Amino acid sequence: MKTTHILLSLLWFFFLYAPSSFCTNVTYDHRALVIDGQRRVLISGSIHYPRSTPEMWPDLIQKSKDGGVDVIETYVFWNLHEPVRGQYNFEGRADLVNFVKAVAAAGLYVHLRIGPYACAEWNYGGFPLWLHFIPGIKFRTDNEPFEAEMKRFTAKIVDMMKQENLYASQGGPIILSQIENEYGNIDAAYGPAAKSYVKWAASMATSLDTGVPWVMCQQADAPDPIINTCNGFYCDQFTPNSKAKPKMWTENWSGWFLSFGGAVPYRPVEDLAFAVARFFQRGGTFQNYYMYHGGTNFGRTSGGPFISTSYDYDAPIDEYGIIRQPKWGHLKDVHKAIKLCEEALIATDPTITSLGPNLEAAVYKTGAVCAAFLANIAASDATVNFSGNSYRLPAWSVSILPDCKNVVLNTAKINSASTISSFTTLKEVGSLNEAGSGWSWISEPIGISKADSFSKVGLLEQINTTADTSDYLWYSLSIDIEDDASAQTVLHIESLGHALHAFINGKLAGSGTGNSGKAKVNVDIPITLVTGKNTIDLLSLTVGLQNYGAFFDTWGAGITGPVILKGLKNGSTLDLSSQQWTYQVGLQYEDLGPSSGSSGQWNSQSALPTKQPLTWYKTNFIAPSGSDPVAIDFTGMGKGEAWVNGQSIGRYWPAYVSPSSGCTNSCNYRGAFSSSKCLKNCGKPSQTLYHVPRSWLQSDSNTLVLFEESGGDPTKISFATKQIGNVCSHVSDSHPPPVDLWNSDTESGRKVGPVLSLECPYPNQVISSIKFASFGTPEGTCGNFKHGRCSSNKALSIVQKACIGSSNCRIEVSTNAFGNPCRGVAKSLAVEAACA
């Protein structure tokens, strides 16, 4: 069914976009992008095609469109498309052309950020590792070998788009392209060559003749005609480097990424909405959410190091493709409110005046058209006088007035309903819970086991040695101990990162790991040596390569030493660093293919080994029924990688627990946001649930393969499905009415009071019961509402009558509807409903 939908979408696209006669002219002036002679206010959202599946793309794109998005923005990932120099991959999740056509089929525009440096918390910033080995190369500077490769790949992508008529100048959806990425943040480190490199990149890009504008984000010296744009949590104060260029925001961070070992970051929607409104208040006309759907870092694509497999980003559409409420709905209302102001916004520049300390008005007026924004940038509420009227402005909020008189929306007052999504653990899925009887296993050899191992004097840097063909590199050494073995012997190891395991005579002696703030590992491991020959096997591993920073491509990884034996029997130390070590790139069974489940060496006859390092596990299972998104809960496992039907769902690491402090039960959105301001999940594993796309599952038998690196019990893992639970809303008697009740032609539309709206999240559902209803001073949040000191005794029956049996309902929030349970007190209506 999904395949049919994609084919129909592509046919629709062909008929709509294929004729080159329907070309679109895209230019810009100081106010906005100009499309076919018309300035446009544009809302954009980032979706990275390889972080979801082609089967998910149409739904993600449609949900973005339904949320008020006009443009889909994506990076182009060089290492995904050219994993080997001259060998290209544009299939499956790498099918860039299909993704762009799917966006076009939904009637949306595309911003193609070719880069080709991406950052994006993606492995090696998107660069292919082979680039590193080109003689004389230096990344991201005025270096001929690098510029030759960068131009070749950029031109290939542009040519691909042109061949499919995908640029707006050809009738396609691409209205913008980006060259380079956030280079201005680190270009000082590259010295004078940085400036000539920026000029070269701009000239190279424009010479490709796409017929649409190019941008450079975070690049204050971007040469004409390149538009320099802003990235950040706030961009209202940003000014482009020319009065001929529009004010554009390419990355408004909707949340933040998760690191293994870190707590889960989130960004309150009130602050995100405030940032968006402030940007348009102060002259912006193009704003992009990074991310609108974050998705999943499948395989070994996550960067960092230590970036988690989940790239949810607290985005309006969550990792699994489910709308996150109220974030998606409130931002949709913000988009509607801004579009109500579009005629005024594109016609003129704002007149900005102060209404008091940290209080500001911006007015767009031309002829009879007028729109205004009133901002309170303080931490406390305020009342302001504007144009002869009084307005109450909550702290850290913006009120939008499409007619310069009436408030259609305040960013701190949410009309959109909230939903609670949760995972249901499935106890009986295939053989996963048959006490291990359905599992088979292979023990990965400790130390050197492959014919292509080699020996070198001294300790090698890992990335130069493995070329990132594997996370793993073995360092192996045999030493003779005569009679000075000691119970107090300690093995001291220093590594550039990212983690390591030390085996002495075939037994795991200890491990060490870095973290997202410091990848280096420095450990002292107590060991027991025997008289005579001893084998020291050190397994060094990477957890996604560095993706950001000046010269990040040279940072390195692996056990570069020193490696020292301390506390030998005579009190001496022995430096092993300069001895002859034997090396093995990767694991034996990585090469033999058990990840597909096809290897014939699986053992299922004897007792299943658990809590054993370096063990491969396999089982077969029946996919969870229904259409809800699927995850595997890896509770009970340590660290490793997992494959479903041969497809890698990514690295898992539930053993890495976040710090116990730094989280709060609720996060005050008032005041400037930072990536560490709002955290949850402290003292718990950073990630236990790992997305398995539905399209990777077969209706009958499926194969799950795990490589467990540090030791775990696979019989403890389970499948889970994600559902949207109850729906809630909490609206005060001072809320503006819903945006879609705004009527610019008649006064009656603006006399409507606050309204609480509920809608079931799935088609064919109706509201089956009201779990909570209170009009007065209710407290708490969705799922935890409780009555306050004042509550109308009619609230529950009124809400039940209005809502039960309907898929959606609207209730007036007023004393007219509910009576007045407490005079002189601000009141609100809170409701939680169940749908079935």
N, C-alpha and C positions, 0 to 999 in steps of 0.2 A: 504493500500500500504506500509506504514511504517512498519507494523507488518510483512508483507511478507519479506521486506528487512532484518529485524532482524533475521527471521528464516533462510533465505538463508545464512546470515553471520555466524550464529551458525553452520549450516550444513557444511559450508566451513571450519570453525574452527575444527569441529570434525574430518573431514578427514585429515586435515593438522597436527593437534596437538595430537590427541588421541593416536596414537601408541607410547608407551613408548620407543620403540627402537630408536626413533629419538631424544634422549635426547641431551641437549646442556651443555657443560662444561663451567662454568663461574668462573673465578678466577681473580686475579689482580696482577700487579707488580708495580714498582715505577712510571711507565708512564701512565698506563691506565687500565681500565677493559679489561680482556682478555677473549674473547668468542670463544670457540673451537680453542684455540691456537693462535688467532689473536687479537692483540691490536686494540681497536676501539676508534674512536672519536665519541662521542654521544651527540646529542642535545635532550633535554627532555623538556616536558611541563606539568604543573600541570592542571588537570581537576578533580574536586571533584564530584564524581558520585551523591551525594544527592542534589547538587546545580543545577542540571538540571534534565531532565526526561529520562527514558529509551528510549523513542521515539527520543530524541535529540542526544543520545550518538553516534550512527554511523556517523551522519553528523559532529559532533564536532571532532570526532576522525579522520575522513577523511580529514577535513580541516586542522587539525594539521599535518597530514602526508604530505599533499600538501604543507604546509609551511616549510617542511624540518625537522620535528620532528621525532626522532627515538624511543623515549621512552615516555610513559605517566606515570606521577607520581601522586599518590593520597594518602591522609591519609585514615585511617580506623577509623570510628567514633563510639566509644564504646557506647555512650549513645543512638545513633540511633539504634544500633543492639541489645542492651540489656537494654531496658527502665525499665524493672522490673527484679530484680535479678533472673536469671535462665529462663527468658522468652525472646526468641529471635525473631528478626525481620530481615528478609533478602528478603523482598518483595518490588516490585515497585522501588522507588528511592534508597532503601536500598539493592537492589539485587547486591551485590558485585561480586559474581561469574559471573553473566551475563555481568557486566561491564568489568571485566578482559577478558572474552571471546570475547566481542566486540572489545577490543583493539587488541587481538590476530588475530581476523578475518581481521583486516586491515593490518596485517603483522608488527605490532609494538611491542616493548617490554614494560614491566611494571616495575615500581619501587613502591613497596607496603610499605608505611610508616605506620606500625602497631602501633607504639608508645608505649602503646595506648594513652598516652597524646598527643593531637594534637595541641593545641593552636588555630590557624586557624581562629581567630575571631569567633569561634564556641561556643555555649552555654557551660559554665563550662569547656572550654578547651577540650571538648569531653568526659569528665568523666560523668558517670551516677550519679545522685544525691544520689541514694541509697547507694553508696559507702561511702558517708560522715557519714552514721549512723552506720557503722560497729564498734562494740566496740573496742576501743584501736587503731583505725586506724590513721595513719599519711601519707598523700600523698607524693609520690615521694621522699622517703628516706628509709633508711634501717629499714623497719618496717614490721614485719612478716605478719600481716593481709593484708596490702596493697600488698606486694609482692606475697602473695598467690592468691589474686584476679587478679593481673596483669598477672601472669603466666597463670592462668586458661583461661583468655580471649585471650591472645596472642597465646597460644597453640591451642585454638579452631579455630582461624582464620587460623593458619598454617595448621591444620588438614583439614579444609575445602578446602584450596587450594590444598593440597596433594591429597585429595579424587577425585578432578577434574583434576588431573595431570597438574596443572597450573604453577608449578615451572619449570624453564628452565632445571633443572636436570632431569625432567620427560618429557621433550618435550614441555613444556608450555612457556608462554611469560615472566614470572616473573624472572628478572635477578638480582634484588636487593631487600632487605628489610631493614627497619629502625626500631631500637628499641630506645625508649625514644625520646625526641625532645627538642632541644635548652635548655637542662638542664644546660649546662655550663655557660649560662648567669646569672643564679640565684643560682647555687649550693653552693656558699660560705655561703649563709644564713642558710643552713642546717648543717653546721659544718662538723666534721669528718665523720658522718654517710653518707654524700653525696658520698664520695670516695668508701666506701664499697658498697653502693647502685649501683653505676655505674659498679663496677666489677660484682656484682650479676646480673644486667640486661644483661650485655654482655655474661656472662656465661649461663644464662637462655636461651637467644636467640640462641646462637650457639648450645646449647644442643638439640634444636628442629630439627636440621639436615635437613635444607631446601635444601642444596646442592648449595646455592648461597650466595654471600657475604652479610654481614650486615654492616650498617653504623650507626653512631651517628653524627648528625649535631651539630655544635657549642659545641663540647666536646673535648677539647684539650688533656684530659687524657684518651680518649677512649682506652681500653686495646686491645692488639692484640687478635684475628685477625680483630677486628672491625675497619672499616675505619672512621676516623674523617673527617667531611666535613664542608664546609663554607656556611653561609647564609648572605645575605646583598645586598646593592646596587652595591658594588664592591667587588670582591674577588681575584683580580690579585696578591695581596700581601700575600695571604694565603699560608701557608706551612703545610702539614700534619705532624703528630707527629712521623712519621717513614719514613726513606728513602725507605722503602719497600712498601709504600702506595701511590696511585695516588692522584693527586690534583683534588678534586671534589667539585662542587658548587651545592648544593641541592635547594637553593632558591635565584634566581636572581629576585628581586622584580620589576615586569614590570610596576608597578604603586604603588598605596596604597589604603587601604580600606577607605570607606566613613563612617563617623559617623553622626547620627542625630544631628543637630545643627552645623555641620561643612560644610565648602566649599568642592567642589569636587576636589580631587587631580588627577594629571596626570603626566606622565613622558615622555618627548620628546624622540622620537625614536632614534635621533642622539646620545643621552647620553646612552640609553640602548644598542645600537649597539657598542658604544665605550667600554662599560663595558665588553661586550661579547668578543670582539676582544682582549682587554687587557688580559682577562683571558686565552685565548688560546695562546696569544703571550708569556705569562710567564709560560707556562708548563701545563696548564689545558687541560683535555681531556673529561670531562663530565660536562655539564652545563644544569641546569634546570630553566625554567621560572616559577616563582610563581607570577601570574597565567598566563597560556596560554589561559584558559577560566575560568573566575571567577564564573559567574552564579548568583544564587539568594538564599538568606536565607529564604526559605519557612517556614511557621509555626512560631514556637518560637525557631528556631535553631540558630539565631544570638547571638553572645556573646557580650563581651565588658566590661561594659555595653555601651549602646547607639550605637552599630554597626547597620548600616542601613540594610534594607531588600535587597537592591541592593548590590551585591558583584562583581561589574563589574571589578574593579581593573585596569582599563585602559589597559586591556589585549589585545593581538593580535586578539582574537575572543571576541566580546563584550557579555554582559549579555544575549542578545537575540539570540546568535549564529551567528551573522553577522560578517564577516571579517572586522576588523578595519584597514583602509588604511590611511596613508602609513606604519603603524607599522608592520602589518603582512607581507607585500611585501618586505619592506626593510630588515627585519630580515631574510626572506627567502633568499634574496640575500647574506646576511652575512653568512648564513649556507652553501650556495653553495660555497662561496669563501673559507670558512674554510675547507670544504670537498675536495676542490682542493689541499689543503695543507696536506691532511691526511697522505699520504705516508711518507712525511718528518716528520710530527709531531710525529707519532708513532715509528719512527725509532731511535730517538735520543732526547737528552735534548737540550734546546735552549742555544745559546751563546748570551749573552745580553751585549750590549755596549752602551755607551753614545754618542750621536751625538751633544751634547750641553746641556745647561740648560733646563731641562724638555723635552728633546728630546732623544728618545731611539730607538735602533734597536735590534731585536731579530732574530737570524738566526738558522734555522734547516737545517743542511746539513749532508748528508751521501752519499758517492759515487757521483753519477751523480744527485742525488735528492737534491733539495734545495728549501726552502720556507722562506720568510722573512716577518716580521711585522715592520712597522715604525710608532712610536707613538709620537704625540705632546700632552703633558700633560699640556700645558700652555694655557692662555686665549687669545693669539694672534697667527696669522698665522706665519709660518716659512718655510724657504727653507733649505733643508738639502742635504748634499752630502753623498751618500751611494754607495759603490762598484763602484766608478767611474762615477756615474750618479747623476743628480740633481733632487730632488723631492720637490714639493710644498705640505706642510702639513697644512691643515686648523687647527685652534685652536681646542683643545680637540677632536682629531680624531686619528684614526689608519688606515694606508694604508696596504693592504694585497697584497703580491707579491708571487704568487704560484711558480714562477720560479726564485725568487730573483732578478728579473730585472723589470718586468712589473706589474703595479698596476691593479689588477682586481676590487678592490673596495676600496673606502674610506668611513669610517663610517659616515662622515658628509655630504656626497654627495648622495642624495637619487635619484635613478633611478625609483623607484616604483611609480606608480600613486597614487593619493589621491582620496578618495571618501567622499561625504558629506551624512551622514545618518540623517534622520529626521522623526518625528512622524506626522502622519496625524490624526487630531481629527475628529472623526466620530460623526455627530450630531444626527443621527437617528438610534439608536440601541435599538430595543425592546421598552420598556417603560421608558428608562432612561431619556428621555427628554419630557415627557408628563405632565409637570408642577406638578409632584408629584403624579399624579393620579394612576400611576402604582406601587406605593410604599405602603408597609404595615409596621407596626412597633410594637415593644414591649418596654415598659419602664422597665428597670432594677431597682429593688427596691433599695432605698438608705438605707444603713445600714444593719442591721442583718435581714435576711429573710429565712435562711436555718435551718433545724432541727438539723444539726450537729454543730451548733455554740457552743462555750464554753467560760467560764469566767476564768480569771486569775488576780491575783494581779500584777500590774506592766506592763511594756511595753515589748513585746516579739520581738526578732529578727525574721525577716521575713522568711528567707530561711529555718531555722530550723523548722519553723511553717508550711510552705506550702509544703516543700520538692519539690518546683518548679513545683507543679502540676498545678499552675495558676500564672499569673503575679500579681494577686490581693490578698490583705489581708485587711479586714475591721477591724479597731479598733473603738469600740463604747463605749460611756460613757454617762450616764444621770447625770446631776447635778441640784441641787436646788439653785436658786438665790432668795434671799428674797427681799430686797429693794435696793440692791447695783448694779443693772444693770446700765451700763454707756455707753454713746455714744462713749466714747473713749476706750472701751475695745479692747484689742488686744490679739489674740491667737498666742503664740510663739511656734513653732514646730521645733525640730531638728531630722533629720533622716539620717541614713546611706545611704539612696538613694533607688530608683533612682528618683522617682517623687511621688507627693501626691496631693490629692484633699481634701479640708476640707468642710464639710457640717454642717451647723448650723440649727437645727430645720427643716431639710429636704431641705434646700436651699444651693446651692454651694456658699461658701463665698470667696474662693480663692484657689490658687494652687501654687505649687512650683516644680521646676525640677532641677536636677543636669546637668552635661555635661560630655563629654568623658574624660575631664581632672580632674574633681572633681565630683564624683557621689553624695556626701553628699548634703543634702538639709537643709537649715536653713532659715525659713521664719517667718515673723510677718504679720499676717492677721487681718485687722480690722474687728470686728464682732459686731453684735447686739444681745444681750441677752434679754430675757423677764423675768419679775418677775415670779418666780415659776420654774417649771420643764423645763430644756433645754436639748436637745440631741446634742451631738457632735459626728459626724461620720467622721472618717478619713479613706480615701481609699489610701493605700500605694501600689505602683506598682514597679515591676522590668521591666527593658528593656534589657533583655539578661544578663546572669550571667557572672561575671568576668572569663576571659579565660587565663590570663597571670600574672606572677609575683610569687615571693616566697610566699608560703602559701596562694595563691589566694583563695583556697577553704574555708578559714576561715574569709574572709573579711566581709561578712554579708551584710544585707540590712534591710530596714524597719525602722519604727519610734521607735527608742530606747530611744528617749527623750534627754533632758526634754521637756515636754509639759506643758506650763505655761499660765495661764490667767493673763494678765497684765492690770493695769489701771481700776480696779474695782472702784465703786463709792467712796469708802472711801480711795482710793489711794493704796489699798493693792494688792498683787498678790496671786494667788492660783496655787500651783504646783499640777498638775493632774497626774504626772508620776506614783506615787505609789498607785493610786486608783485601784479599781477593774474594769478592762476593759473586754468587751465582744468581742470575735473574730469570724470572719467568713472567712474561706479559700475559695477564688474564688467567682464567681458570681452565682446567683441563676440559670440564664439561660445558663450558661456554662454547668451545669449538665443536663439541660432539653433539650439540643440539638437543639437550633434554628440555629446553624451554618450550619446544613444540610438543613434548610428551612422547616423541617417537623413538627415543633411544631404547634399545633392547636390554639395557643393563639394570632396569629397575628391580629392586628387591622388595618382595612382598611376603616372603616366607617366614621370616623371623620377627621378633618383637620390634615394633616401630621405635627407633631411637628418638628421644626428645631431649631438649636442653643441650643438644650437641651442636657445636659450631660446624660450619662448612658442610651443610647437609642440604641436598636437593629433595624436595617432596613433591608428590604428584597424587591427585585424586580426580575422579570423574564426578560430575554433578548434573542434576537437572536444573535448568534455569528457573528462577522464581517466576511464577505465573503473573499475568497482568501486564500493564504497561508502565507501572511506577519505576522511576530510576532505581538502579541497583548499585550497591556498594558492598565491598568485603570489609568486615570488621576484623582487623589483625591483632586484636587484644590477645595477649599470650605469646606473641612473636617478638623477636628482638629487632633485627635489621636485615634487609635484603631487597630482593626484587621479585615481582610476581608477573606471571603470564596467564592469560585466559585465551585458550585456543590459539596459542602462539603469539598473541598480541601482548606486548608489555604494558601493564597498567601503571608502571612506574616503580620507583623505590619506595619501600615501606620502612618505617622506623618508629614503631610505637614505644620502643624502649627509651626514646629520648624525651624526657619529661621537662616541661617548662618550669621556670622559676616559681616558687610558691608565693612571691609577692609581686605587686605591680598592677594587680587587677582590682576593679571596683564593681560593685553590684549594679551601679548605674553610672553613666558618664554624662557630666554636665556639658552640653553642647556649646554653652556660652563661653566665648573667648577663643583665641586662636587654636586651631587644631594642629597636632603633630602626630607622627606615626606611632608614638608610644603613649599617647594621651588616653586612649580608650582600648583596654585590653580585657579579654576574658579567657577562661580555661587555664588559669594559673594552677601550678602544682599537678597538672595532668599531662598525659602524652600530647605532643603538639598535634599529631594526626593519627587517628585510629581507623578512620573510614576512608576507603579508596574507591573511586568511581570506576565502575565497569560499564561501558556504553552498551545499551541494549542491542545495538547492531552487531556487536561482537559475539553475542550469545546465540546459540542454536536451540531449536525447540526441543530437541531430544537430549543427546549426550554432549557434555562440554568437559574440557580438560583444564584443570587448574594446576599450574606448576609454580613452586616457590624455590628460590635459593635463599636459605637462612644462613646468615653469615656468623652471627654471634651466639645463637642458641635459642630455641623457642619450642612451643608445643603446638603443632598445626591442628590438633584435634580441638583446640580451644577457639579457632576462628569460626566465623559465621557469616552468612549473607544477611543483608538488610535491604529493605526498600524504603524509599523516602516518599512521604505523603504530606499534603497540606492538611492540617487539623482544623481547629475552630477558627472562626473569623471574628474580629473585634473592631470596635471603634469607640473613640472617646472624644466628644466634641463639646466645646463650651458655648455658653450663651453669648460670648463675644467673638466667636469665629465668624469670618465672612461666609456667605453662602457658597455652595459648591461652584467651582469655576464655570462648569457647563450650564449653570443657570444665569450666567451673565448675559445681559441683552443691552447692546450699545444703542439701540434705537428707541427703547421705551423705558420710562421711569419704573414701570411695574417690575421689570426683571431685577432692579436693584433694591427693591423693597422687601425681597424675600429674606427671611432671617436665616440663622444657622440651621443646617440640616445634617442629621446623621444618616449615612448610607452604608448598607451592607450588601454584599454580593457573594454568592457561593463561588469558590475558585474553579470548579470544574463544570463543564457542560452537563446538562441533565441532572444537576443536583438542585435540591430545594432546602430551605432552612427547616430543619426538623425539630429543633428545640432551642429555647433561649436559656443559656447556662447562667447568665447574670444580666441584670438590668438595674440601673440606679440613676435617678435624676436628683441632683442635689450637690453633694460634695464627695463623690466617689473617689477612691484612691487606688493606687497600684497600676500595674501594666497588664497587657493581654495575657490571660491565663492565670493572673493573680489579682484580679479586681476584688475590692471589698468596699462595703458601704462606709461612708464617712459619717460625721456627726449629724448630717442633714440628708434626708432621703424621702422622696415621694412614695407613698404606699401604692400609688397607681402605676408605677413605672413598668413593672413586669408584665401586667395584663395588657397595657397599651402596646408595648413592644411585641408581645406574643400575637396580638390581634393583627398588627400591621405586617408582621414578617413571616410567621409560620406558614409553610406550604408554598411560599414564593421563592424564586431563585434570587431575588433581590428586593430590597425595600428601602424606603426613605421615611424618616421621622423628623418632624419639626422639633427643634431643641428650644423650648420656650415654656414659660409659666402658663401660657394659654393652653398648651397641650397637656401639661403634667400638674398644673396647680403650682402653688408657691409654698414649698415646705419650710423655707426659712427666708424671711424678708431681709433685704439689705446685704445679702451675701451673693457673690458671683457663683453661678451654678453651671453644672455640666451634666451631660448624659453619657454614661458608659454602658456598653452592651457587649456581651460575648455570646455568639450563636454557634450552633453545630449544624453542619450540612450533611445531607445523606441523599 
